[in-house]
Amino acid sequence: MSRRRGIMSDALKYEFAKELGVSETVQQEGWGGVSSRNCGNLVRLAIEKAEQAMAQSSGFEPDS
């Protein structure tokens, strides 16, 4: 069974890591050193950004 390729680029993941303050951990230990809580926060941030981009492209403003 082949492994799926990620949808997000490494640059985008690293940008989110910087935004959440875990980029130093990623640099020193790799993605395996990031806690599961922070990984969840990275996923949540990625979803929020994707929703914002979709709303902007459709002209819809979601309730915040």
Secondary structure in CASP SS format (residue, H / E / C, confidence):
PFRMAT SS
TARGET T0000
AUTHOR 0000-0000-0000
METHOD secondary structure of the structure
MODEL  1
M C 1.00
S C 1.00
R C 1.00
R C 1.00
R C 1.00
G C 1.00
I C 1.00
M C 1.00
S C 1.00
D H 1.00
A H 1.00
L H 1.00
K H 1.00
Y H 1.00
E H 1.00
F H 1.00
A H 1.00
K H 1.00
E H 1.00
L H 1.00
G C 1.00
V C 1.00
S H 1.00
E H 1.00
T H 1.00
V H 1.00
Q H 1.00
Q H 1.00
E H 1.00
G C 1.00
W H 1.00
G H 1.00
G H 1.00
V C 1.00
S C 1.00
S H 1.00
R H 1.00
N H 1.00
C H 1.00
G H 1.00
N H 1.00
L H 1.00
V H 1.00
R H 1.00
L H 1.00
A H 1.00
I H 1.00
E H 1.00
K H 1.00
A H 1.00
E H 1.00
Q H 1.00
A H 1.00
M H 1.00
A H 1.00
Q H 1.00
S H 1.00
S H 1.00
G C 1.00
F C 1.00
E C 1.00
P C 1.00
D C 1.00
S C 1.00
END
